Structure formats: C-alpha cells, structure tokens
Amino acid sequence: MLFSLSLLGLIRFAMALAPPLTAQYQFQTAISDDMKVPVVLGVMSRCPDAILCESVFNRVLQRVGEKIEISLSFIAKPNASEPLYGVTCMHGQEECAGNVQELCAAKYHPTSEWWSFVQCQNFQGRDSIGTPETALNCAKAAGIDWENGKAVQCAGKDGRGTEGIQLLQQSARDSVAAGIQTSCTIIINGRQVCIRDGTWYDCEGGHTPTDFIRQINEEYDRLNSAD
Ligand SMILES: *[C@@H]1O[C@H](CO)[C@@H](O)[C@H](O)[C@H]1NC(C)=O
C-alpha cells in the first residue's frame, strides 16, 4: 500500500536478508513472479510497542523476507488545528517527524534500506527518533543519501517536508480505513492477527517470530497454490 517493491529492490533485498544460499537460488527467487504476502504494521514511530513489533519483524524478515511485502501504516489523529502536520501524533511533533522520515525512506528505497533505517532509528532510543541528527546518522548507516536524495527531498532534514507531510496524512487516513487504531497492530494478508499494546492480545496464532513466520508461510502457500 505504501510502496511497491521494485525488481532491483527485491534482488537487493533477497541478497541482503536471505540466509546464505547459492547465487542461482537467489536469482530464481528474485525473478519468479510469485505473490508476496502483504504485511502491514500499524505503528507510531516513537511508540515502545511499535519498536518492539518492529524488532520481532526484523527476525521475521530474516527468515521469510522474500515472501512478504512489508509496509508501515501510521497512526495519527487528523487535526486542523495542527499548523505544521495537520495531524496530532501521540508522542509529539518529533514523532510526526520520525513518521515522515520513515515514510519517505520507504517510498524511495528498497525494503533492505528503509527497514535498516527504521531499525537504526529504533536502536538510538525512542527519544532520538525523528531528530535531524538521528535521521542523518541512520540514513548513512542504511546507505540512503540524506544530502540530495529523493527521500530527504521528501522528508526534509527536519522531517517537515511537504511531500512527507502529505504521505503522513495519507497514511493516517489509510490506517483509519484499515481499522488500525492501536500501535502496534499486525496485519497479514489483510487480516489482523495480533496487537501489542503494553501486552500482546488478540493473537490467536501466537506472537513470537516463529508464530508469524508460520502464518506467513501458510498465507504464501495459499496465495501461490496451483488451483
Ligand atoms: C489539535 O491540535 C492542537 C494544537 O496543537 C492541540 O492543542 C489539540 O490538543 C489537538 N487536538 C487533539 C484532539 O489532539
């Protein structure tokens, strides 16, 4: 929903995250036109539950990254009295900035890069997410050009770029449309499978990386079965 994986991105992604396999196998994985399982995480960039969810899905991506198309859907309240963002972010304006940076990185970079950017932001501690310094350092670490690249043109160095703000407003609307109210909400192939909000709940299929990997494999097999 928030980005589509380019073929090049997919190849890079497979090379970066797939377990060490032969080059031939990676190539076959990359060119096959199999259906990826859409995975959406409903998040807020400075929310501890989102940071936890994203660390769980870091493990998931390492195992089944080539089978999924992951995206972040941000939760923020539409608010005409917010002069800058037009939405209220629960953890303050810096969270809005962090959301904008992550959305812009995801729009203009393959999963391997924007996901590394998000993980790096999280690793700095949540009070650093959304600051210009963290964005610059994490862009560098993720191989994203934060001087002249499209992502920084979108986000602005301060997370106040016009395009990025529009992406955040759209993402907030998409979250409402998808029924996402809580950070973190996990949606696999259009179905809400788990919520983390202080504790894990509504997780019928479990909440460990292994549980999500199993559910993704099941959905992948269903999507790609012959009949
Ligand atoms: C809307 O934004 C204004 C200005 O920042 C703020 O004072 C108010 O609390 C916000 N309303 C909601 C419902 O978040």
The ligand as a Gaussian input file, in Angstrom:
#p B3LYP/6-31G(d) Opt

LIG

0 1
 C       -5.195000      19.528000      17.998000
 O       -4.060000      20.370000      17.911000
 C       -3.992000      21.385000      18.889000
 C       -2.785000      22.262000      18.555000
 O       -1.585000      21.535000      18.612000
 C       -3.895000      20.742000      20.273000
 O       -3.844000      21.726000      21.279000
 C       -5.090000      19.804000      20.494000
 O       -4.942000      19.115000      21.716000
 C       -5.199000      18.806000      19.357000
 N       -6.423000      18.015000      19.490000
 C       -6.406000      16.675000      19.608000
 C       -7.738000      16.015000      19.690000
 O       -5.372000      16.012000      19.629000

